[in-house]
Amino acid sequence: MCCVFLILAFLGPRAGILIWWLADQAIWNATFDRFIWPALGFVFVPWTTLMYVIVAPSGLEGFDWVWLGLAFVADIAMYSGGVYKRQEVPGYNQYVSKTGQ
């Protein structure tokens, strides 16, 4: 488990999913009954997928929903984080005024 957290810290959630799935397929098989759900999670919500694999095998109870909610917020922040930095990109305002977007 320690290695998974190091992989996440340095390479990101998708690399963590891939390496953890290759290293320990039993927990993934215990968590998901079909391959489609972890595959969709890999593409769209990787932090939520990782957190679900951590908390779901023992059953979702009480505070586990908070962890899933925080992971989902991390996924949303990952996709929307660049919106606030666009104004700091040199020349972005001139590009927007020329294209009308």
Order of alpha helices (4+ residues) and beta strands (2+ residues): alpha-alpha-alpha-alpha-alpha-alpha-alpha
